[in-house]
Amino acid sequence: MFENAAETNPAHPFDPKPRQRGKMAHFVFLRQLGAATALVAAMSSAQAFDAVDSPPLAGLSDTAIRDCRPGNELTVPLITWGADIVTIHANNNSASASRSGAFGDAGLSVDLVRQDDFTGQLRGYMACESPFLRATVGMANLAVELTNADPRTRMIAIYQHSWSAGGDALVVGSGIEKPADLKGKRVAVQRYGPHIDYLLTILTDAGLTPDDIDIVWTEDLTGLSASSPDTALLEGAADAAMVIIPDALALTSGGSVGTGSEGSLKGAKILLSTKTANRVIADAYFVRADFLEAAPDTVNAFVEALIASEAEVREIARQQDKRSTDLFTAAAGILLDDASAVADAQALWADAETVGENGNIQFFRDPAYQRRFSRLNESIQPKYIALGMLGKVQEIAGPPQTLSAIGDAASQAAQARFDETAVAKTVTKLQAQGGLDDGTLFQFELNFKPNQSDFPIALYREPFLKAIDLSATYGGALITIEGHADPLGYLKKQKDGADELVLSRIAQSAKNLSYNRAGKVRSGLIELAETEGFYMDPSQFALVGHGFSEPKTGLCENTLPCAPKTKEEWLSNMRVVLRIVQVEAESDVFIALD
């Protein structure tokens, strides 16, 4: 078992209270199901909110470090997350060592220990109570300065479990309509938890920095405790909060807009979840360098067993049979302390997108994959340094080539995740409801010159790369490519007294031209992605031709475009807008993948 940091060092500032991602105290599951009586009881015991500091994890350097060598049994940590059901299944649906299951078949004797306290898990890792660390990539980067201080404890990533695909969310109060509106606001997030890099990614993509907001650090991840993000939001100590999805649903009255009753916050809504930002939070296993060196075959067998188990769980989860019931009953008992909470265990599984063998190859071996392991580290660490949570850039190695369980990279074409017919209908519906602004997360523009019809990669490489990168990060979002046209020719004809038929033809021609320009941009994105091997799903991009119905110069009398007064205004209308749009409510937009 992992030692309790508070028992070994009571004066240490890192308090090892449980931080249960994906799991809350039992009342949260009842709350999610609408049990108001459980809510009342829970909230009546809630305390006034207490913020905490977030010192660097290098402060755990007083932890005793022991050599890590193979023994007869392996202790493997779990956290309360859907992908960890793969590890449970590999151990024959048991927390204790088993001769069956993928681990048993590989000759491994494994004891599973749930450890949702990251600082406690780190202490156990440093002392080799387990040679493995179970964390998100973001959390591992918080600890890298500590683990790299001794060559024995240096972290090596060996297996990606999953991406969060709906289990985590940013909930905002009234007045915040898009990520850019976070500027000057207070945002609550758990220190050392899974949401820090998620928040920083959102800020970066909105053109903001951590200095643009006030981060309110909390001790706990969930549970309406005296120091949790949901409490901070409810108590008015924060304007927004990074939370797990059960809390998000409770705060927003079931995912709509909070009514202010039954534990919700009046006016609160989910601004962005990992259903949209589905390539941000990566869960993984890491191993100590000295253990990998001493027992490479054991580590390889461990990873091979996880890969085999993931394929089996993916199939079992589809079935409504005894194997499925047994799996989720075991998972509920181990992860949720309640073997009857089968539906909750199934919900945990649904919030995680496990990646399997091909996903691990792509994540660790493919140099062209935008969301690869090394690139995530390169993106995360400078932000942590700016926050004062990391002293300098540190290396976290990926699986060595000698780890044969993860093969060599091969080109992987993006699978279409969007139903293009449904996408077109969704765009039309959103426009009919007043435009695409309400669901817009981020947007940027490409400008073009008069009579320009092509968008060569050499000229537009930087914005094209930005669009491809955003499409990879926000794989659940719809990206509209919206062409706009110059209204000056139309306005001149109108001034000259042209009849309505001529004017309508000019307007339609402008609409067609703007649609074609949007298509040229999409073609350029596809060409760049194919040329350089980037992962891109063309079905994610929808074309819109506005003509001159939404000019930068605004609308004047009779909703006609205002005439540009300067050359700069004239040129400003010649643009293509790329917009990242949240469509989580449009359930028919996505194609279910096997």
Secondary structure, DSSP 4 states (H G I P E B T S, - for coil): -PPPHHHH-TT-S-------TT---HHHHHHHTT-HHHHHHHHHTPPPP-------GGGGTTS--------S-EEEEE-SSTTHHHHHHHTTS-SS--SSHHHHHTT--EEEEE---HHHHHHHHHTTS-SEEEEEHHHHHHHHHHHTTSGGG-EEEEEEEEEESSSEEEEE-TT--SGGGGTT-EEEEETTSTTHHHHHHHHHHTT--GGGSEEEEES-SSSS-TTSHHHHHHTTS-SEEEEEHHHHHHHTTTTS---SSTT--TT-EEEEETTTSTTS-EEEEEEEHHHHHH-HHHHHHHHHHHHHHHHHHHHHHH--SHHHHHHHHHHHHHHHS-TT-HHHHHHHHHHEEE-HHHHHHHHHH-TT-TT-HHHHHHHHHHHHHHHTS-SS----B---TT-TTS------PPPP-B-HHHHHHHHHHHHHTT-SGGGEEEEEEEE--TT-----HHHHHHHHHHHHHHHHHTTTSEEEEEE----HHHHHHHHTT--HHHHHHHHHHHHHHHHHHHHHHHHHHHHHHHHHT----GGGEEEEE-TTSS-TT-B-GGGPBPPP-SHHHHHHTSEEEEEEE--TT-TTSBPPP-
